Amino acid sequence: MAKQKKQPRPKAETPKGFRDYFGPEVTERAEMLQQIARVYHLYGFEALESSAVETVEALGKFLPDVDRPNEGVFAWQEDSEGDKPGDWLALRYDLTAPLARVYAQHRNNLPTPYRRYAMGPVWRNEKPGPGRFRQFYQCDADTVGAPSVAADAEICAMLSDTLEQVGIPRGDYIVRVNNRKVLNGVLEVMGLEEGEQRDAVLRTIDKFDKVGEEGVRELLGKGRLDASGAYIDGVGLSDEQIDVVVGFLTAKDLAYQQSVYDLRRAVKTGKHELADWIVSELDYHEAPWTLPEVRKNAGHFYTSNLLDILRELVDESEQGQTGVDELELIRELLAAQGYGPDRIVIDPSVVRGLGYYTGPVFEAELTFEIFDEKGRKRQFGSVAGGGRYDDLVKRFTGQAVPATGVSIGVDRLLAALREKGRIGGTVEGPVVVTVMDRDRMADYQDMVGELRRAGIRAEVYLGNPKNFGNQMKYADRRRSPIAVIEGGDEKERGVVQIKDLILGAKIAENATLEEWKERPSQFEVPRAQLVEKVREILDGQGS
């Protein structure tokens, strides 16, 4: 009889594009989500947990380059029932499309406007890359049923407050606001209808920050060579059409320059007071817009100049003019609450990628510099985005339902906080109660229970207690601050040994023998004083 072939062992490896999260990372994320939820709750938003799985039909085809229901998402088809084919199901790719389904399904039982926030993982079946995973966390807040752009302004203010709440200081971020109606007005002035050419123009506009004005001109015209030397075909627009697009994209730069000039003139004529160093910056630099104080004080001039430029660009488009009016109203509403251009600024270059936005769009960008994998300086970039999507619920109800919202990329925001040193320190483990006599496990459980009732994180060592050194190695690996020791001798005398592992490590690393004797890291105390001494040591470690 032939020997049965042994089944190979499965590989213990994470699927491509996914990753595992261990204790400190999970804790950091949970703490940050609590901080975000606190801000959302303060603004009156309610929590919602929707299903991680939706029908492909309900999700819609809003991801880029999705031609079939199983592209761009993780999808599968259920078994057929008789003559009826099974439904296509998919893991959600964001938290907004499921909200549209939830609202359409439960709208008769929900208040209008409905204000909800949601947090959780989403999945995209896209090519993974450095720092780009197929599963990632999002944190959304949306208002459904509010047609006024006051709802959009509120979302922007809340996003600003959220970034500051989690540890991004003012000056290290900017919330940029645009309006798809203005962009649609620009396309209308160019004579572009819905279709492939219009979509190609939108994709090119989105590349402005990467390729610059000259690169956009080439891509909108005949084409250009990319960094690898490959030739990219252009959109084929006329020079006049290209000038309109470039005028739209460079409007903010022109407004920046004009606003700094206006502010400098106001300072020199005594109509505006600024600190001497700010005036000096204005004298030396044409547009020092990276300075929050300049943005704050030149903001009124900047926004007025920018809105004038945009109005002139979309003069022949009613939709475009409406978009400019909405941006002006958003500016006024934010200014009334104290949010100036040092925190939230109008920026025509913001073009959100998903196809369902219909009005104001916004993006939060972190402005501090980091070093990339090649050692080059670059800005950290975007960590959140959103906008108005008045037609998304209409897919289910047949009636337009106004909606607006924002989505925060949780993993990117965590990475930013680590870059700033706001998180990522050593996470303290539990107090470890060691086991000197396995027959006295009840005594050790009594100790750990007493510590827990006092609110102190603690555990009993549950491995093989035979080798005490292994117990200490375990405590070290767990980053435990304290080890509690009670052998037979200590039990008879009614005492316990409490070892300060943090201080002990510092002494072992740096201290001389004399210093080690003067600064003991192990204390003997009466058993009744266990909690009191542990708390005293923990308080000392935290100071």
C-alpha positions as CSV (number, residue, x, y, z in Angstrom):
1,M,0.0,0.0,0.0
2,A,1.4,3.4,-1.0
3,K,2.4,5.7,1.8
4,Q,-0.1,8.5,2.2
5,K,1.4,11.8,1.3
6,K,1.8,14.2,4.2
7,Q,-0.1,17.4,4.0
8,P,2.3,20.4,4.1
9,R,2.0,22.6,7.1
10,P,0.3,26.0,6.4
11,K,2.6,29.0,6.3
12,A,2.4,31.2,9.4
13,E,2.4,34.5,7.5
14,T,0.0,37.5,7.2
15,P,-1.8,37.7,3.8
16,K,-0.3,40.3,1.4
17,G,-1.5,43.8,2.2
18,F,-2.6,43.0,5.7
19,R,-0.9,43.3,9.1
20,D,-1.2,42.3,12.7
21,Y,-1.6,44.9,15.5
22,F,-0.1,44.1,19.0
23,G,-0.9,45.4,22.4
24,P,0.6,48.9,22.4
25,E,-0.7,49.8,18.9
26,V,-4.2,48.5,19.8
27,T,-4.1,50.5,23.0
28,E,-2.9,53.7,21.3
29,R,-5.6,53.4,18.7
30,A,-8.4,52.8,21.2
31,E,-7.3,55.8,23.3
32,M,-7.2,58.0,20.2
33,L,-10.6,56.8,19.0
34,Q,-12.0,57.7,22.5
35,Q,-10.6,61.2,22.1
36,I,-12.2,61.6,18.7
37,A,-15.5,60.2,19.9
38,R,-15.4,62.7,22.7
39,V,-15.3,65.6,20.2
40,Y,-17.9,64.1,17.9
41,H,-20.2,63.5,20.9
42,L,-19.6,67.1,22.0
43,Y,-20.9,68.3,18.7
44,G,-24.1,66.2,19.1
45,F,-23.3,63.2,16.9
46,E,-24.5,59.8,17.9
47,A,-22.6,56.5,17.5
48,L,-23.6,54.0,14.8
49,E,-22.2,50.5,14.1
50,S,-23.3,49.1,10.7
51,S,-22.6,45.8,9.1
52,A,-19.1,45.1,7.8
53,V,-20.7,43.3,4.8
54,E,-23.0,45.0,2.3
55,T,-24.5,44.0,-1.0
56,V,-22.4,45.2,-3.9
57,E,-25.5,46.8,-5.3
58,A,-25.8,48.9,-2.1
59,L,-22.2,49.8,-2.0
60,G,-22.2,51.1,-5.6
61,K,-19.3,51.5,-7.9
62,F,-17.6,54.6,-6.5
63,L,-14.0,53.2,-6.2
64,P,-11.7,54.2,-9.1
65,D,-11.4,51.9,-12.1
66,V,-14.0,49.4,-10.9
67,D,-15.6,47.7,-13.9
68,R,-16.8,44.4,-12.3
69,P,-18.4,43.9,-8.9
70,N,-15.4,41.9,-7.6
71,E,-12.8,44.5,-8.5
72,G,-11.6,47.1,-5.9
73,V,-13.5,45.3,-3.1
74,F,-13.4,41.9,-1.5
75,A,-16.6,40.4,-2.9
76,W,-18.2,36.9,-3.3
77,Q,-21.5,35.6,-4.6
78,E,-23.9,33.7,-2.4
79,D,-25.2,30.3,-3.5
80,S,-28.2,30.5,-5.8
81,E,-31.7,29.7,-4.4
82,G,-33.6,27.8,-7.1
83,D,-33.8,29.9,-10.2
84,K,-32.7,33.0,-8.4
85,P,-28.9,33.7,-8.5
86,G,-27.2,34.5,-5.3
87,D,-26.5,38.1,-4.2
88,W,-23.1,39.6,-4.6
89,L,-21.8,40.6,-1.2
90,A,-18.7,42.6,-0.3
91,L,-16.7,43.9,2.6
92,R,-17.4,47.7,3.0
93,Y,-14.7,49.9,1.4
94,D,-15.7,52.9,3.4
95,L,-18.2,53.9,6.1
96,T,-20.2,56.4,4.0
97,A,-21.8,54.1,1.5
98,P,-23.2,51.9,4.3
99,L,-24.6,55.0,6.0
100,A,-26.6,55.8,2.9
101,R,-28.2,52.3,3.0
102,V,-28.8,52.6,6.8
103,Y,-30.5,56.0,6.5
104,A,-32.7,54.9,3.5
105,Q,-33.7,51.7,5.4
106,H,-34.5,53.3,8.8
107,R,-35.3,56.9,7.9
108,N,-38.8,56.8,9.3
109,N,-37.4,56.0,12.7
110,L,-34.4,58.4,12.6
111,P,-34.4,62.2,13.4
112,T,-33.8,64.6,10.5
113,P,-31.1,65.8,10.3
114,Y,-29.5,62.6,11.4
115,R,-26.0,63.1,12.9
116,R,-23.9,60.0,13.3
117,Y,-20.3,58.9,13.8
118,A,-18.8,55.5,13.1
119,M,-15.4,53.9,13.6
120,G,-14.1,50.7,12.3
121,P,-12.1,48.8,9.7
122,V,-12.7,49.0,5.9
123,W,-11.3,46.8,3.2
124,R,-10.1,47.6,-0.4
125,N,-8.9,45.0,-2.8
126,E,-6.1,47.2,-4.2
127,K,-2.4,46.8,-4.8
128,P,-0.6,47.1,-1.4
129,G,2.5,49.2,-1.1
130,P,4.7,50.8,1.6
131,G,2.4,52.0,4.3
132,R,-0.7,51.1,2.2
133,F,-2.7,48.2,3.4
134,R,-5.9,46.5,2.2
135,Q,-7.5,46.8,5.7
136,F,-7.4,50.0,7.6
137,Y,-9.4,52.0,10.1
138,Q,-11.6,54.9,9.4
139,C,-13.4,57.3,11.8
140,D,-16.4,59.1,10.2
141,A,-18.9,61.7,11.2
142,D,-21.8,62.7,8.9
143,T,-25.0,64.8,8.9
144,V,-27.8,63.5,6.7
145,G,-30.8,65.7,5.9
146,A,-29.2,69.2,6.3
147,P,-29.2,71.1,3.0
148,S,-27.4,74.2,4.4
149,V,-23.7,74.6,4.0
150,A,-23.8,75.4,7.7
151,A,-23.5,71.6,8.1
152,D,-20.3,71.6,6.0
153,A,-18.9,74.5,8.0
154,E,-19.6,72.6,11.2
155,I,-17.9,69.5,10.0
156,C,-14.8,71.5,9.2
157,A,-14.8,73.1,12.6
158,M,-15.2,69.7,14.3
159,L,-12.3,68.3,12.2
160,S,-10.1,71.2,13.4
161,D,-11.1,70.6,17.0
162,T,-10.5,66.8,16.6
163,L,-6.9,67.2,15.4
164,E,-6.1,69.5,18.3
165,Q,-7.8,67.1,20.7
166,V,-5.6,64.1,19.7
167,G,-2.4,66.1,19.9
168,I,-1.8,67.9,16.6
169,P,-1.1,71.5,17.6
170,R,-2.4,74.6,15.8
171,G,0.2,75.4,13.2
172,D,0.9,71.8,12.4
173,Y,-2.2,71.3,10.3
174,I,-4.5,73.0,7.9
175,V,-8.1,72.1,6.8
176,R,-8.5,73.0,3.2
177,V,-11.9,73.6,1.7
178,N,-13.1,73.7,-1.9
179,N,-16.5,73.2,-3.7
180,R,-17.1,70.7,-6.5
181,K,-19.7,73.2,-7.9
182,V,-16.9,75.6,-8.6
183,L,-14.9,72.9,-10.3
184,N,-17.9,71.9,-12.3
185,G,-18.3,75.5,-13.3
186,V,-14.8,75.6,-14.6
187,L,-15.4,72.5,-16.7
188,E,-18.7,74.0,-17.9
189,V,-16.9,77.2,-19.0
190,M,-14.4,74.9,-20.9
191,G,-17.2,73.3,-22.7
192,L,-16.6,69.8,-21.3
193,E,-19.6,67.5,-20.8
194,E,-19.9,64.4,-18.7
195,G,-17.7,61.7,-20.1
196,E,-14.2,60.2,-20.3
197,Q,-12.4,63.5,-21.2
198,R,-14.0,65.3,-18.3
199,D,-13.0,62.4,-15.9
200,A,-9.4,62.6,-17.3
201,V,-9.3,66.3,-16.6
202,L,-10.4,65.7,-13.0
203,R,-7.7,63.0,-12.5
204,T,-5.1,65.4,-13.9
205,I,-6.2,68.2,-11.6
206,D,-5.7,65.9,-8.7
207,K,-2.0,65.5,-9.7
208,F,-1.3,69.2,-9.5
209,D,0.6,69.0,-6.2
210,K,2.9,66.2,-7.7
211,V,3.6,67.5,-11.2
212,G,3.2,71.2,-10.9
213,E,1.8,73.7,-13.4
214,E,4.0,72.6,-16.3
215,G,3.2,69.0,-15.7
216,V,-0.5,69.7,-15.7
217,R,-0.3,71.7,-18.9
218,E,1.5,68.7,-20.6
219,L,-1.0,66.2,-19.3
220,L,-3.9,68.3,-20.4
221,G,-2.4,68.8,-23.8
222,K,-0.3,66.3,-25.8
223,G,1.2,64.3,-22.9
224,R,4.5,64.0,-21.0
225,L,7.3,61.7,-20.0
226,D,6.9,60.5,-16.4
227,A,9.8,59.9,-14.0
228,S,10.5,56.4,-15.3
229,G,10.7,57.7,-18.9
230,A,7.4,56.3,-20.0
231,Y,5.2,58.5,-22.2
232,I,1.8,59.4,-20.8
233,D,-0.8,60.4,-23.4
234,G,-2.4,63.8,-22.8
235,V,-6.1,64.7,-22.6
236,G,-5.9,66.7,-25.8
237,L,-7.4,70.0,-24.7
238,S,-6.8,73.3,-26.5
239,D,-4.5,76.0,-25.1
240,E,-7.5,78.1,-24.2
241,Q,-9.1,75.3,-22.2
242,I,-5.8,74.5,-20.5
243,D,-5.4,78.1,-19.5
244,V,-8.8,78.0,-17.7
245,V,-7.8,74.9,-15.7
246,V,-4.4,76.3,-14.8
247,G,-6.0,79.6,-13.8
248,F,-8.3,77.7,-11.5
249,L,-5.4,75.7,-9.9
250,T,-3.1,78.7,-9.5
251,A,-5.8,81.0,-8.2
252,K,-4.8,80.4,-4.6
253,D,-1.1,81.4,-5.3
254,L,-2.2,84.6,-6.9
255,A,-4.5,85.3,-4.0
256,Y,-1.7,84.5,-1.5
257,Q,0.6,87.0,-3.2
258,Q,-2.1,89.7,-3.3
259,S,-3.2,89.1,0.3
260,V,0.4,89.5,1.7
261,Y,0.8,92.6,-0.4
262,D,-2.5,94.0,1.0
263,L,-1.5,93.1,4.6
264,R,1.9,94.7,4.2
265,R,0.3,97.9,2.9
266,A,-2.2,97.8,5.8
267,V,0.6,97.5,8.3
268,K,2.6,100.3,6.8
269,T,-0.4,102.7,6.7
270,G,-1.2,101.9,10.3
271,K,-4.5,100.2,9.5
272,H,-3.3,96.8,10.9
273,E,-1.0,96.0,13.8
274,L,1.4,93.0,13.8
275,A,4.4,92.0,15.8
276,D,7.7,93.3,14.5
277,W,8.9,89.8,13.5
278,I,5.8,89.2,11.4
279,V,6.3,92.5,9.6
280,S,9.9,91.5,9.0
281,E,8.8,88.2,7.4
282,L,6.4,90.2,5.2
283,D,9.2,92.4,4.1
284,Y,11.6,89.5,3.3
285,H,9.2,87.0,1.8
286,E,6.8,87.4,-1.1
287,A,4.2,85.0,0.4
288,P,5.3,83.5,3.8
289,W,2.0,81.5,3.9
290,T,3.6,78.7,6.0
291,L,3.5,81.0,9.0
292,P,0.2,80.6,10.9
293,E,0.3,84.2,12.1
294,V,0.5,85.4,8.5
295,R,-2.4,83.2,7.5
296,K,-4.4,84.4,10.4
297,N,-3.9,88.1,9.7
298,A,-3.8,88.0,5.9
299,G,-6.8,85.6,5.8
300,H,-9.5,88.2,5.2
301,F,-7.5,89.7,2.3
302,Y,-6.7,86.2,0.9
303,T,-10.2,84.9,0.9
304,S,-11.7,88.0,-0.6
305,N,-9.1,88.0,-3.3
306,L,-9.5,84.3,-4.0
307,L,-13.3,84.5,-4.2
308,D,-13.0,87.4,-6.7
309,I,-10.6,85.4,-8.9
310,L,-12.9,82.3,-8.8
311,R,-16.0,84.4,-9.6
312,E,-14.2,85.8,-12.7
313,L,-13.2,82.3,-13.8
314,V,-16.7,80.9,-13.6
315,D,-18.6,84.0,-14.6
316,E,-20.5,82.2,-17.3
317,S,-21.6,79.3,-15.1
318,E,-24.5,79.5,-12.8
319,Q,-23.4,76.4,-10.9
320,G,-19.9,77.8,-10.5
321,Q,-21.2,81.1,-9.1
322,T,-23.4,79.1,-6.6
323,G,-20.3,77.2,-5.5
324,V,-18.4,80.5,-4.9
325,D,-21.3,81.9,-2.9
326,E,-21.3,78.7,-0.7
327,L,-17.6,79.0,-0.1
328,E,-18.1,82.6,1.0
329,L,-20.8,81.6,3.4
330,I,-18.7,78.8,4.9
331,R,-15.9,81.3,5.5
332,E,-18.4,83.7,7.3
333,L,-19.8,80.9,9.4
334,L,-16.4,79.6,10.5
335,A,-15.1,83.2,11.2
336,A,-18.1,83.7,13.5
337,Q,-16.9,80.7,15.6
338,G,-13.3,81.8,15.6
339,Y,-11.9,79.5,12.9
340,G,-9.7,81.6,10.7
341,P,-7.4,80.8,7.8
342,D,-4.6,79.8,10.2
343,R,-6.7,76.7,10.8
344,I,-9.3,76.4,7.9
345,V,-8.6,77.9,4.5
346,I,-10.3,78.0,1.1
347,D,-8.2,76.1,-1.5
348,P,-9.3,75.4,-5.1
349,S,-6.7,72.6,-5.5
350,V,-8.7,70.2,-3.2
351,V,-10.3,67.5,-5.4
352,R,-11.6,64.5,-3.5
353,G,-11.2,61.2,-5.5
354,L,-14.6,59.5,-4.9
355,G,-17.3,60.2,-7.4
356,Y,-20.2,60.9,-5.1
357,Y,-19.3,64.5,-3.9
358,T,-21.6,67.2,-5.1
359,G,-20.7,70.4,-3.2
360,P,-18.1,71.5,-0.6
361,V,-15.2,69.2,-0.2
362,F,-12.5,69.4,2.5
363,E,-9.2,67.8,3.4
364,A,-7.0,68.0,6.6
365,E,-3.3,68.2,5.8
366,L,-0.5,68.0,8.3
367,T,2.1,70.6,7.5
368,F,5.1,69.6,9.5
369,E,8.0,67.9,7.7
370,I,9.2,64.3,8.0
371,F,11.9,62.3,6.3
372,D,10.9,59.7,3.7
373,E,12.6,56.3,3.3
374,K,15.3,57.9,1.1
375,G,16.1,60.6,3.7
376,R,14.4,63.4,1.8
377,K,12.3,66.0,3.6
378,R,8.6,66.1,2.8
379,Q,5.3,67.2,4.4
380,F,3.4,64.5,6.2
381,G,0.3,65.2,4.0
382,S,-3.4,64.4,4.3
383,V,-5.0,62.5,7.2
384,A,-8.7,63.2,6.7
385,G,-11.1,64.2,4.0
386,G,-14.8,64.5,3.1
387,G,-17.5,66.6,1.6
388,R,-21.1,66.9,0.6
389,Y,-22.8,64.0,-1.2
390,D,-26.4,64.9,-1.8
391,D,-27.2,62.1,-4.3
392,L,-25.9,59.1,-2.4
393,V,-29.1,58.3,-0.5
394,K,-31.1,59.1,-3.7
395,R,-29.9,55.8,-5.2
396,F,-32.2,54.0,-2.7
397,T,-35.1,56.4,-2.2
398,G,-35.4,58.1,-5.6
399,Q,-35.5,61.4,-3.7
400,A,-32.5,63.7,-3.1
401,V,-31.4,63.7,0.5
402,P,-28.7,66.2,1.4
403,A,-25.7,64.8,3.3
404,T,-22.2,65.8,4.3
405,G,-19.4,64.2,6.3
406,V,-15.7,63.6,7.0
407,S,-13.5,60.5,7.3
408,I,-10.3,60.4,9.3
409,G,-7.6,57.9,8.3
410,V,-6.9,56.5,11.8
411,D,-3.7,54.7,10.9
412,R,-2.2,57.8,9.2
413,L,-3.1,60.0,12.1
414,L,-1.5,57.5,14.6
415,A,1.6,57.6,12.4
416,A,1.6,61.4,12.5
417,L,1.4,61.4,16.3
418,R,4.3,59.0,16.5
419,E,6.3,61.3,14.3
420,K,5.5,64.2,16.7
421,G,6.5,62.1,19.7
422,R,3.0,62.4,21.1
423,I,2.6,58.6,21.4
424,G,4.9,55.6,20.9
425,G,6.6,55.6,24.3
426,T,7.0,52.4,26.3
427,V,3.6,51.0,27.3
428,E,3.6,49.9,30.9
429,G,2.7,46.3,31.6
430,P,0.9,44.8,34.7
431,V,2.3,44.3,38.1
432,V,3.4,40.6,38.2
433,V,2.8,38.5,41.3
434,T,5.5,35.8,41.1
435,V,4.9,32.2,42.2
436,M,7.4,30.7,44.7
437,D,5.2,27.8,45.7
438,R,2.7,26.4,43.3
439,D,0.7,24.8,46.2
440,R,0.0,28.4,47.4
441,M,-1.6,29.6,44.2
442,A,-4.7,30.8,46.2
443,D,-2.5,33.2,48.2
444,Y,-1.1,34.7,45.0
445,Q,-4.6,35.0,43.5
446,D,-5.7,36.8,46.7
447,M,-2.9,39.3,46.2
448,V,-3.6,40.0,42.6
449,G,-7.3,40.3,43.4
450,E,-6.6,42.9,46.0
451,L,-4.5,44.9,43.6
452,R,-7.1,44.8,40.9
453,R,-9.9,45.9,43.3
454,A,-7.6,48.9,44.0
455,G,-7.6,49.7,40.3
456,I,-4.0,48.5,39.8
457,R,-3.4,46.3,36.7
458,A,-1.9,43.0,37.8
459,E,-1.5,39.3,37.0
460,V,-0.2,36.1,38.6
461,Y,2.6,34.4,36.7
462,L,0.9,31.3,35.1
463,G,3.9,29.7,33.4
464,N,6.1,27.0,34.9
465,P,7.3,28.6,38.2
466,K,10.2,26.2,38.7
467,N,12.8,28.7,37.5
468,F,12.5,32.1,39.2
469,G,14.8,33.7,36.6
470,N,12.3,32.9,33.9
471,Q,9.6,34.7,35.9
472,M,11.8,37.8,36.0
473,K,12.5,37.5,32.2
474,Y,8.7,37.2,31.7
475,A,8.1,40.4,33.8
476,D,10.8,42.2,31.7
477,R,9.2,41.1,28.4
478,R,5.8,42.3,29.7
479,R,7.4,45.7,30.6
480,S,6.1,45.2,34.1
481,P,6.8,48.0,36.5
482,I,6.8,45.9,39.7
483,A,7.2,42.2,40.7
484,V,5.7,41.0,44.0
485,I,7.5,38.1,45.7
486,E,6.3,36.0,48.7
487,G,8.2,32.8,49.5
488,G,7.7,30.5,52.5
489,D,9.9,32.7,54.7
490,E,8.0,35.9,53.8
491,K,4.7,34.0,54.4
492,E,5.7,33.0,57.9
493,R,6.9,36.5,58.8
494,G,3.7,38.1,57.2
495,V,5.7,40.3,54.7
496,V,6.1,40.5,50.9
497,Q,9.0,41.6,48.8
498,I,8.2,44.3,46.2
499,K,10.7,44.8,43.5
500,D,10.8,48.1,41.5
501,L,11.7,46.8,38.1
502,I,12.0,50.3,36.4
503,L,14.3,51.7,39.1
504,G,16.2,48.4,39.2
505,A,16.9,48.5,35.4
506,K,18.1,52.1,35.7
507,I,20.4,51.3,38.6
508,A,21.8,48.3,36.8
509,E,22.5,50.3,33.7
510,N,24.1,53.4,35.2
511,A,24.8,53.2,38.9
512,T,28.0,52.4,40.8
513,L,28.0,49.8,43.6
514,E,27.8,52.5,46.2
515,E,24.8,54.2,44.5
516,W,23.2,50.8,44.1
517,K,23.4,50.3,47.9
518,E,22.1,53.8,48.6
519,R,19.1,53.4,46.2
520,P,17.6,50.0,46.8
521,S,15.1,48.8,44.2
522,Q,13.5,46.0,46.4
523,F,11.4,46.7,49.5
524,E,10.1,44.4,52.2
525,V,6.8,45.5,53.7
526,P,4.0,44.0,55.8
527,R,1.6,42.0,53.7
528,A,-1.2,44.4,54.8
529,Q,0.7,47.3,53.1
530,L,1.0,45.6,49.7
531,V,-1.4,47.9,47.8
532,E,-0.2,51.0,49.6
533,K,3.5,50.3,48.7
534,V,2.7,49.3,45.1
535,R,0.8,52.5,44.6
536,E,3.6,54.6,46.1
537,I,6.1,53.0,43.7
538,L,3.9,53.4,40.7
539,D,3.3,57.1,41.5
540,G,7.0,57.6,41.9
541,Q,7.7,56.0,38.5
542,G,5.1,58.3,36.8
543,S,6.6,61.5,38.3
